[in-house]
Amino acid sequence: AEVISDVLDEKERLGCSLDNKRTIQKRLEGFRDTIINYPVNIYSVPEKALQYDKSKDNFLEILENISEMFVRLNTTGTRIKLSDLVAAILTAKARERIGVSFRNRIMEIVDQFDKKGWDIDEPILTRTYMVIATNKTNFKEAKEDLENLASKAIIENLEKVSDALNRLISLLDRELNIKSDKYLKSKYSLVTLAYYEYKRGPLRPEDVKAMKRWLVLSSFSKRYTGRLESDLREDIAKIRDGKSFKDIEDFLTVKSIGKNLFDNSYDKEHLLTLLILLKDAYDLRTDALSRIGELKSSELNVHHIFPIEVLKKVYGEEIKIGETKMDIETAADLAANITIISKTANQQIEDKRPDEYLRNYSEEYLKTHCIPLDQELWKPKNYARFLEMRQKNLVEKINKIILHS
């Protein structure tokens, strides 16, 4: 608790808003609980099982025995990460035959993506590798294909994975304004997108439009967040057979965007959709002209149009939105109250009332953020009506720019 408090105090000293401070606190507390309650299984491996005499022993045979141990542990109920299973098969094989470590090369690629602002970690890279190298998503099904890979092919496939993901993140930044994995509902969507790009080659404009549509709908469908193996198997099988994004849309639970999807607290699916919508929108700085799509990922801030402190002064700790009573923090976090602007603009606005600061911008600026132009709706007493109108504006723009473009 003291560490959490210290972090929050430091963020406040550096200019963190109350809204962001509250979000940070929730995430830190969740992180602390995860660390405290994380189960760790420890297994003792006899020293003799790891002994190796290079002049007598078959190195690959020992490797196969060790990798088989991982597989047996996994199939008997002990979860071994897929990245460890694949690495157990490929790392020593590549090192022994061509002097290159598969796992070391994986970590080099992870570092390269990290420098670009993308946390594409070992599990994502390994899963993408397995799909591109074998066209399969399940380790048991892919195991024989992985074991039969020539040493040179092991590293060549890894470079194909790196190239496909590099082309993908460049495309996401350039065309969709997605500059970081932190806005993806599930990072495993990168596996499907990279495989599609790998199989189809450079994407045509119509492919990019279809990808944009699928990414938004799959995010609201929470694809890959509940049944990862089944979801990946379905999508990869379709793409392997030459099908399009339109075909894998059939598996999604959300096939259209309505106002009801903005009735709850904002989450990654809302932020991802906003980033796409706001690609050409104006930033709300008053001292410079720039567009959201021109900003670096580190400069982007989530902005509450009605700050929580403004709502508290008018409503206290509870508010009624439609027929629903909710605490003021939940009400402030509703997706229709959120936009994305620069860190500088967020600091300029601070905790001002919307009817004070929105008047500083032209109608053109406000329209790009789907903010209602009726100034009566900017008054805190009309917060519920503001939300209803902004929901309408957002849904109309999503349908125009993303779903039906």
PATOR-694205 format. One line per 10 residues: number of its first residue (from 1); for each residue x, y, z of C-alpha. Coordinates in steps of 0.2 Angstrom, whole numbers, plus 5000, padded with zeros to 4 digits. Each point is the difference from the previous one (the first is absolute). Example, Ala and Ser with C-alpha at 12.3 -4.5 7.8 and 13.67 -1.06 7.14 Angstrom:
2
1> 5062:4978:5039; 5006:5017:4997;
# end
This chain:
405
1> 5000:5000:5000; 5014:5012:5004; 5008:4996:4983; 4984:5004:4991; 4998:5016:5010; 5018:5005:4996; 4997:4998:4981; 4984:5010:5001; 5008:5014:5009; 5014:5001:4987;
11> 4988:4999:4986; 4990:5015:5008; 5016:5010:5002; 5003:4997:4981; 4983:5007:4996; 4989:4984:4999; 4982:5004:5000; 4988:4993:5013; 4991:4989:4987; 5017:4993:4994;
21> 5005:4998:5018; 4985:4990:5004; 5003:4988:4985; 5018:4998:5005; 4995:4995:5018; 4987:4987:4994; 5014:4992:4988; 5013:5000:5014; 4989:4992:5012; 4995:4987:4987;
31> 5019:4997:4997; 5004:4998:5018; 4986:4987:5002; 5006:4990:4985; 5018:5000:5007; 4994:4995:5018; 4989:4986:4994; 5010:4993:4985; 5002:4982:5002; 5018:4993:4996;
41> 5003:4981:4997; 5018:4994:5004; 5006:4984:4993; 5016:4991:5004; 5010:4993:4985; 5014:4988:5005; 5017:5006:4996; 5004:4984:4990; 4985:5004:4988; 5010:5015:4994;
51> 5017:4993:4999; 5007:5001:4982; 5017:4993:4994; 5003:5009:4983; 5011:4986:4994; 4988:4986:5003; 4982:5006:5001; 4988:5004:4987; 4996:5019:5003; 4984:5000:4990;
61> 4994:4984:5009; 5002:5008:5017; 4991:5015:4993; 4986:4989:4994; 4999:4992:5018; 4999:5017:5008; 4987:5007:4988; 4990:4984:5002; 5000:5003:5019; 4993:5017:4997;
71> 4986:4993:4989; 4996:4986:5013; 4999:5013:5014; 4989:5010:4989; 4988:4986:4995; 4998:4994:5018; 4993:5016:5007; 5015:5011:5004; 5000:5015:4989; 5016:5003:4990;
81> 5000:5016:4990; 4999:4996:4981; 5015:5012:4997; 5010:4988:5012; 4994:4984:4991; 5005:5007:4982; 5016:5007:5007; 5004:4983:5008; 4999:4992:4982; 5008:5013:4990;
91> 5013:5010:5010; 5014:4987:5002; 4996:4992:4983; 5004:5017:4992; 5015:5003:5011; 5008:4983:4997; 4998:5000:4981; 5003:5018:4995; 5006:5008:5016; 4985:5011:5003;
101> 4989:5000:5015; 4981:5000:4996; 4996:5008:5017; 5013:5013:4999; 4994:5005:4983; 4982:5001:5006; 5006:5012:5015; 5009:5011:4987; 4984:5002:4990; 4991:5003:5016;
111> 5012:5014:5004; 4999:5007:4983; 4981:5002:5001; 5001:5007:5018; 5011:5014:4993; 4986:5004:4988; 4987:5001:5014; 4992:4983:4997; 5001:4987:5014; 4999:4984:4989;
121> 5007:4988:5012; 5006:4982:4999; 4983:4991:5000; 4993:5011:4986; 5016:4998:4990; 5000:4981:5003; 4982:4998:4995; 5002:5010:4984; 5016:4989:4996; 4990:4984:5002;
131> 4986:5006:4989; 5011:5006:4986; 5012:4986:5001; 4987:4986:5001; 4983:5008:4996; 4994:4993:5016; 4995:5008:5017; 5000:4985:5012; 5017:4994:5006; 4996:4981:5000;
141> 4995:5001:4982; 5015:5011:4995; 5013:4991:5011; 5005:4987:4986; 5001:5014:4987; 5011:5010:5012; 5012:4986:5004; 5002:4996:4981; 5005:5018:4996; 5018:5001:4993;
151> 5011:5011:5011; 5002:5013:4987; 4981:5001:4997; 4998:5003:5019; 5009:5016:4999; 4993:5005:4983; 4982:4998:5006; 5004:5011:5015; 5006:5014:4988; 4983:4997:4991;
161> 4991:5003:5016; 5010:5016:5004; 4997:5007:4983; 4982:4996:5000; 4997:5008:5017; 5011:5015:4995; 4989:5003:4984; 4985:4998:5011; 5004:5013:5013; 5005:5012:4987;
171> 4983:4998:4991; 4991:5001:5017; 5009:5017:5004; 4998:5007:4982; 4982:4995:4996; 4991:4997:5016; 5010:5012:5012; 5003:4985:5012; 5018:5004:5006; 5001:4987:5015;
181> 4994:4983:5005; 4993:5008:5016; 4984:5005:4990; 4996:4982:4994; 4987:4990:5009; 5011:4985:4998; 5018:5000:4994; 4996:4983:4992; 4991:5009:4986; 5017:5004:4994;
191> 5003:4982:4997; 4985:4999:4988; 5004:5017:4992; 5018:4995:4997; 4995:4983:4993; 4988:5009:4988; 5013:5012:4994; 5012:4986:4998; 4989:4989:4990; 4992:5014:4989;
201> 5015:5011:4997; 4999:5019:5000; 4982:5005:5004; 4989:5009:4988; 4990:5015:5006; 4984:4989:5000; 5010:4988:5011; 5005:5014:5012; 4981:5005:5002; 4995:4983:5003;
211> 5014:4998:5013; 4994:5016:5009; 4982:4994:5001; 5005:4983:5006; 5012:5007:5013; 4986:5011:5007; 4987:4987:5000; 5012:4987:5007; 5005:5011:5014; 4982:5003:5006;
221> 4997:4981:4998; 5014:4998:5012; 5008:4988:4987; 5015:4990:5008; 4996:5005:5018; 4990:4985:5005; 5003:4985:4988; 5017:5004:4993; 5004:4983:4992; 4983:4998:4992;
231> 4999:5018:4994; 5018:4999:4992; 4996:4982:4993; 4984:5007:4991; 5008:5016:4993; 5017:4992:4994; 4991:4986:4992; 4990:5012:4989; 5015:5011:4996; 5010:4984:4995;
241> 4986:4995:4988; 5001:5017:4992; 4985:5008:5008; 4998:5019:5004; 4997:5010:5015; 4982:5000:4995; 5000:4981:5002; 5007:5000:5017; 4987:5014:5006; 4988:4985:5000;
251> 5008:4994:5016; 4997:5017:5009; 4986:5003:5013; 4999:5019:4996; 4996:5003:4982; 4995:5018:5001; 5003:5015:5012; 4985:5008:5009; 4999:5013:5014; 4999:4986:5013;
261> 5018:4996:4998; 5004:5018:5007; 4989:4998:5015; 5014:4993:5011; 5017:5005:5006; 5013:5002:4987; 5012:4986:4996; 5013:4996:4987; 4986:4997:4986; 4994:5017:5002;
271> 5018:5008:5000; 5005:4990:4985; 4984:5006:4991; 5003:5018:5005; 5018:4999:4993; 4993:4994:4983; 4987:5014:5000; 5011:5014:5006; 5015:4996:4988; 4997:5017:4991;
281> 4991:5009:5015; 5008:5016:5007; 5009:4999:5016; 4992:5012:5013; 5016:5010:5004; 4997:5018:5000; 5018:5005:4995; 5003:4989:4985; 4992:4992:4985; 5002:4981:4999;
291> 4990:4985:4997; 4998:4984:5011; 5007:4989:4987; 5017:5010:5000; 5003:4997:5019; 5011:4987:5006; 4993:4986:5011; 5008:5008:5016; 4992:5016:4997; 4982:4993:4999;
301> 4989:5003:5016; 4982:4994:5004; 4990:5015:5003; 4984:5001:5010; 4989:5014:4991; 4991:5002:5017; 5013:4999:5014; 4995:4990:5015; 5003:5014:5011; 4988:5011:4990;
311> 4987:4986:5001; 5003:4998:5019; 4997:5019:5003; 4983:4999:4992; 4994:4982:5004; 5010:4995:5016; 5004:4981:5000; 4985:4993:4990; 4991:5004:4984; 4986:4993:4990;
321> 5003:4997:4982; 4984:4995:4992; 4992:4987:5011; 5016:4995:5008; 5008:5007:5016; 5019:4999:5001; 5014:5007:5010; 5008:5016:4993; 5017:4991:4995; 4991:4987:4989;
331> 4990:5014:4992; 5015:5010:4996; 5008:4985:4992; 4986:4996:4988; 5006:4998:4982; 4990:5014:4993; 5010:5012:5012; 5017:4995:4993; 5010:5007:4986; 5019:4999:4996;
341> 5011:5015:5000; 5018:5005:5003; 5008:5000:5017; 5003:5019:4998; 4982:5003:4996; 4994:4990:5014; 5011:5010:5012; 4994:5016:4993; 4981:4995:5003; 5003:4992:5017;
351> 4984:5000:5009; 4991:5014:4991; 4981:4999:4997; 4996:4995:4982; 4989:5016:4998; 5016:5010:5005; 5013:4992:4989; 4991:4993:4985; 4995:5017:4994; 5019:5003:4996;
361> 4998:4988:4985; 4992:5002:4983; 4985:4989:4995; 5012:4991:4988; 5011:4995:5014; 4986:4994:5011; 4991:4990:4986; 5016:4990:4997; 4999:4994:5018; 4981:4997:4998;
371> 4996:5013:5014; 4982:5007:4999; 5000:5018:4994; 4985:5005:5011; 5008:5010:5014; 4986:4996:5012; 5006:4982:5000; 5017:5006:5006; 4993:5005:5017; 5003:4987:5014;
381> 4981:5000:5004; 4997:4993:4982; 5013:4986:5002; 4988:4986:4996; 4993:5009:4984; 5018:5003:4995; 5004:4982:5001; 4985:4995:4990; 5004:5012:4986; 5019:4995:4999;
391> 4995:4982:4999; 4990:5004:4985; 5014:5010:4992; 5013:4986:5004; 4989:4986:4992; 4996:5010:4985; 5019:5004:4997; 5005:4982:5003; 4987:4993:4988; 5005:5013:4987;
401> 5019:4999:5002; 5003:4982:5006; 4986:4988:4996; 4993:5007:4984; 5015:5009:4992;
# end
